[in-house]
């Protein structure tokens, strides 16, 4: 058994994961000690290491590697407050928000009952962008081809014009 394997066995998790958790715990401890455990976005106290996030104040991606490494461009936030800058500038304007209990299916181009979507915690709505039915068709190229040719799927023709005003329960 190698050195890293022994460490992994002792810690009950991969060495890299444990090392990163330790660094985050040390960072949070120092932030609390210096009374700097406040979110740069909402200004509220960050009370737990589990919700601590390192935040780049100015977006660096596609702009400058120097901004990534610039410590003056670093602040701390709650995980929930640290959303990618591209989402905060353009994303919400593009969101399709329908009646309560419905979500927008990108393939149907219609609002459909939330119960017909898989969960996806990385999206703002907490739901996948395609309903379960469309996910199924996207996985099976033969069925997708039939759908694109105008085959009916539970009363909806996925190849038809967008139906922005149609609501399903």
C-alpha positions as CSV (number, residue, x, y, z in Angstrom):
1,X,0.0,0.0,0.0
2,X,1.4,3.4,-1.1
3,X,1.8,6.5,1.0
4,X,-1.3,8.3,-0.4
5,X,-3.4,5.1,-0.2
6,X,-2.5,4.8,3.5
7,X,-3.5,8.4,4.1
8,X,-6.8,7.8,2.2
9,X,-7.5,4.7,4.3
10,X,-6.8,6.6,7.5
11,X,-8.8,9.6,6.6
12,X,-11.7,7.8,5.0
13,X,-11.6,10.0,2.0
14,X,-9.1,10.8,-0.8
15,X,-6.0,12.7,0.4
16,X,-6.7,15.7,-1.9
17,X,-10.2,16.0,-0.6
18,X,-9.1,15.9,3.0
19,X,-6.3,18.4,2.3
20,X,-8.7,20.9,0.6
21,X,-11.2,20.6,3.5
22,X,-8.4,21.2,6.0
23,X,-7.3,24.4,4.2
24,X,-10.9,25.6,4.0
25,X,-11.3,25.0,7.8
26,X,-8.1,26.9,8.5
27,X,-9.2,29.8,6.3
28,X,-12.6,30.0,7.9
29,X,-11.1,29.8,11.4
30,X,-8.8,32.8,10.5
31,X,-11.7,34.7,8.9
32,X,-13.7,34.3,12.2
33,X,-10.7,35.2,14.3
34,X,-10.3,38.5,12.5
35,X,-14.0,39.2,12.2
36,X,-13.9,39.0,8.4
37,X,-16.4,36.2,7.9
38,X,-19.0,38.5,6.1
39,X,-20.4,37.9,2.7
40,X,-19.2,40.4,0.1
41,X,-22.6,40.1,-1.7
42,X,-25.3,40.2,1.0
43,X,-23.1,41.6,3.8
44,X,-24.5,38.9,6.3
45,X,-22.3,36.8,8.5
46,X,-20.9,33.6,7.1
47,X,-21.6,31.3,10.1
48,X,-20.4,28.0,8.8
49,X,-17.4,26.7,6.8
50,X,-20.0,24.6,4.8
51,X,-21.4,27.7,3.2
52,X,-18.1,29.6,2.7
53,X,-17.1,30.4,-0.8
54,X,-14.1,32.2,-2.3
55,X,-15.3,34.9,-4.6
56,X,-13.6,36.8,-7.5
57,X,-15.0,40.3,-7.3
58,X,-14.4,41.1,-11.0
59,X,-14.9,38.3,-13.5
60,X,-11.6,36.8,-14.7
61,X,-12.7,34.1,-17.1
62,X,-12.1,35.2,-20.7
63,X,-10.7,38.4,-19.4
64,X,-7.4,38.1,-17.6
65,X,-5.4,35.4,-15.8
66,X,-4.0,38.2,-13.6
67,X,-7.5,38.8,-12.2
68,X,-7.7,35.2,-11.1
69,X,-4.5,35.5,-9.1
70,X,-4.9,39.1,-7.9
71,X,-5.6,38.9,-4.1
72,X,-7.2,42.3,-4.2
73,X,-9.8,40.7,-6.5
74,X,-10.7,38.0,-3.9
75,X,-13.4,38.2,-1.3
76,X,-15.6,35.8,0.6
77,X,-19.3,35.0,0.2
78,X,-21.9,32.4,1.0
79,X,-22.0,29.6,-1.6
80,X,-25.6,30.7,-2.5
81,X,-24.5,34.3,-3.1
82,X,-21.5,33.4,-5.3
83,X,-23.1,32.9,-8.6
84,X,-21.1,33.2,-11.9
85,X,-21.0,36.8,-13.1
86,X,-22.3,35.8,-16.5
87,X,-25.5,34.6,-14.8
88,X,-26.0,37.9,-12.9
89,X,-25.5,40.1,-15.9
90,X,-27.5,38.3,-18.6
91,X,-29.1,35.1,-17.1
92,X,-32.1,36.4,-15.2
93,X,-33.3,38.4,-18.2
94,X,-33.4,35.2,-20.2
95,X,-35.3,33.1,-17.5
96,X,-38.7,31.8,-18.4
97,X,-40.9,32.1,-15.3
98,X,-44.4,30.7,-15.7
99,X,-47.3,30.0,-13.5
100,X,-46.6,28.4,-10.1
101,X,-45.9,24.7,-10.3
102,X,-44.6,24.9,-13.9
103,X,-41.2,25.1,-15.5
104,X,-40.1,25.8,-19.1
105,X,-39.1,22.8,-21.2
106,X,-36.5,24.0,-23.8
107,X,-37.5,21.3,-26.3
108,X,-41.3,21.6,-26.0
109,X,-40.9,25.4,-25.8
110,X,-43.8,25.4,-23.3
111,X,-44.4,25.5,-19.6
112,X,-45.0,22.1,-18.1
113,X,-45.8,20.8,-14.6
114,X,-42.7,20.7,-12.3
115,X,-43.4,17.1,-11.6
116,X,-42.4,16.2,-15.1
117,X,-38.8,17.4,-14.6
118,X,-35.8,15.9,-13.0
119,X,-34.0,17.9,-10.3
120,X,-30.8,19.8,-11.1
121,X,-29.4,21.7,-8.2
122,X,-26.9,23.6,-10.4
123,X,-29.8,25.5,-12.2
124,X,-31.5,28.5,-10.7
125,X,-34.9,26.7,-10.7
126,X,-33.5,23.5,-9.2
127,X,-34.9,21.6,-12.2
128,X,-33.5,20.3,-15.5
129,X,-34.0,22.4,-18.6
130,X,-35.7,19.5,-20.4
131,X,-38.7,17.5,-19.1
132,X,-38.1,13.8,-18.4
133,X,-39.8,12.9,-21.7
134,X,-37.5,15.1,-23.7
135,X,-34.5,13.8,-21.8
136,X,-35.6,10.3,-22.8
137,X,-35.8,11.3,-26.4
138,X,-32.4,13.1,-26.4
139,X,-30.8,9.8,-25.2
140,X,-32.3,7.7,-27.9
141,X,-31.3,9.0,-31.4
142,X,-33.9,6.8,-33.2
143,X,-36.8,8.2,-31.2
144,X,-35.3,11.7,-31.4
145,X,-35.3,11.4,-35.2
146,X,-39.0,10.5,-35.1
147,X,-39.8,13.4,-32.9
148,X,-37.9,15.8,-35.2
149,X,-40.0,14.5,-38.1
150,X,-43.1,15.6,-36.3
151,X,-44.1,12.5,-34.4
152,X,-46.6,13.3,-31.6
153,X,-45.4,12.8,-28.0
154,X,-48.3,12.7,-25.6
155,X,-50.2,15.2,-27.6
156,X,-47.3,17.6,-28.2
157,X,-45.5,17.9,-31.5
158,X,-42.0,18.7,-30.6
159,X,-41.1,19.8,-34.1
160,X,-43.9,22.4,-34.3
161,X,-43.7,26.2,-33.8
162,X,-42.9,27.4,-30.2
163,X,-45.9,27.4,-28.0
164,X,-45.0,30.2,-25.5
165,X,-48.5,30.7,-24.3
166,X,-49.4,27.0,-23.8
167,X,-49.6,25.8,-20.2
168,X,-49.9,22.2,-19.1
169,X,-50.7,20.9,-15.7
